[in-house]
Amino acid sequence: MIFDTNLNIFLSNLLFLVAATSFLVFVGWYWRHAKPYTLPQPLPRWFKPWLYVVLVVGVLLPLVAMLVWGVWWNHTSVLQALVPYFAILGLQILSESLTLRRFQSCVWVMVPYLYVPYRVWQLYQGLTLVSLESELRWVHRLLVVEIVLWICNYGLDLSALPELFSTGSTGEEKVKNQIKPGTDPETIEN
């Protein structure tokens, strides 16, 4: 039974990885002549605090849970839930790094829109694997918190889309783009 579950988890993650990578490669090839993409500067004020929340709640706490309940106390269901979570999270970070830093491609913007919904599904799948036994109740609750965290992260990603695609514009160009037609730009105070 454990082997079948592990095989199913492996195959579903492999299928996702092949599909997501194929999509990103195709879109990257299609947009290969687009100008190089860089992050808009400065980053929003909320970015740094939110990054710390994601690192603590989305990485550190699940890592502790995986090491304590999965490795130390030998609950295979915790490992079945969190090892694939960390594998796909690591591959997302790799995809983002390659598309942004190596290829400077606007495909970078799409990476979280593929990976985060899959991560939510992974965590839901983890909820079905981790029983509600008293010793695993905290892991179960952590998985629920993780689902909420990544749904909120997805919402923030969506809200940042306009800013991410306005990169390359100067502040003056952004102001001119927001001026109503028929208004003389010289009469507007900054």
N, C-alpha and C positions, 0 to 999 in steps of 0.2 A: 504494500500500500504506500509506504513512504517513497519507494523507488518510483512508482507511478506518479505520485504527486510531484516529486522533484523533476521528473522528466517532463511533465506537463508545464511546470513553472519554467523550466529551461527553454522548452520549445516556444512557449508564448513570448518570452523575453527575446529570444532569437528572432522570431517572426517580426516583432515590433522593431527591433534594431535594424533588420534588413529593410523593412518598409520605410522607416524614418530616414535611414541613411540614403536609400535610393531616391527618396523624394528630395532630400537636401542636395544631393549630387546633381539631380536633374535640374532643379531650380537654379542651383549655382552655375551649372553649365549654360542654362538659358539666359541668365543675367550676367554672363561673364564679361560683357562689355560695359557694364554699369561702372560709374566712377567708384573708386575705392571708398569703402565705408569706414567711418570712425565714430566713436561715441560722441554724442553732443556734450559740450562742456559749457557751463559747469553742470555737474549731476544735480538732480533735484535734492533739496534738503532732507527729504524723508529717506533717501536711498541708503545712507550709511547706517542709521539706526535700524532700518528694516533688514539690512544685510546681517547685522549682528543678531537680530531675532531669528532669522532663517538659519544662521550658523549654529546658534545654541539649540533651538527647538527642532530644526530640521536635520541637523547633522550630529551634534554632540549628544543629545538625549537618546536618539535611536542607537547611536554607537554604544553608549553605556548599557542600554537595554539589551542589545545584541550580545555584548561581552558578558554581562552578568547573567541574564536569563538563558541566553542561547548557548554560550560557551561554558561558563562556569557551572551553571545549574543544569546544563545539558537538555534544554527543551528544544527539540528539533523544530517544532512549529514556529518558534521565534526566529530561528535561523532561516527557515523556509520563507518567512515574511520579510526579513530585513536584509539578507544577503543580496537578493535580486534588487531590492530598493537601492542599496548602495552601489551595486554594479551599474544600474541604469543612471543613477545620479552622477556617478563618475564619468560615464560615457556622455552625458549631457554636457558636463563641464568641459570635457575634451572637445566635443563638437563646437561648443561656443568659442573655445580658445582657438581652434583651427579656423573657423569661419571668420572670426573677428581679427585675430592677430596675424595669422599666416596668410589667409586669402583676402582679408579686408573686404569681405563680401556682405552685402545687405541681407544675405540669407541668415546671418546671425540673429536677426530679429525674429525669425520664424522658429528657431530651435526650441525655446520654451513653450511655444504653442503646440508643439508636437509632444514634447517630453512631459510636461506638467500634467495634462489630463491622463496620460498613461500612468504617471506616478500615483495619482489619486486612485486609479483603478487597481494598481498594485497594492496600495494600502488597504483598499476595500477587500481585495482578495486575502490579504494578511489577516483582516478581521475574521474572515471565515475559517482561517487555518488555526488561529490562536484561540484556544478554548477560554471559557469564562471561569476556569478554576480559580480558586482564591489566590494561588501563588502567581497566576498570570494576569490577574485583573488589572494591574498597573500597566502591563504591556498593552493590553486591550485598550485601555483608556489613552495611552500614548498614541496608538494608531489612530484613534478618533481625533485627537489633537493634531496629529500630522495631516489628516485629511482636511481639517479646517484651515490649517496653516497654508497648505498648498493651494486650496481654493482661493484664499485671500491673496496669495502671491499671484495667482493667475489673474485675478481682478486688477491688481496693481500693474501687472504686465500689460493688460489691455488698456488701462488708463494712460499708460506711458507711450502708447503707440504714436500719437500725434507728435510728441516731442522727439521720438526716435527717428521719425521720418523727416523731421525738419532740419536734420543735421546738414551742415554745409552752408546754411543761411547765416548771415550776420544778424546781429540784433536789429540793425537798421532795416534790413530786408524783411525781417519778421514783422516789424512795426508797419512797414509799407503794405505788406500782405494783409494786414488786419484793418486797413483804412477803408472806409465805405466809399464806393464809387462817387465821384463828383466832389470829393473833399480835397482841398489843396493840402498836400503833405507838408508844405512849408509852414502852414499856420498851426500845426499840431505841436503841442509842447510834449517833450519826452518825460 
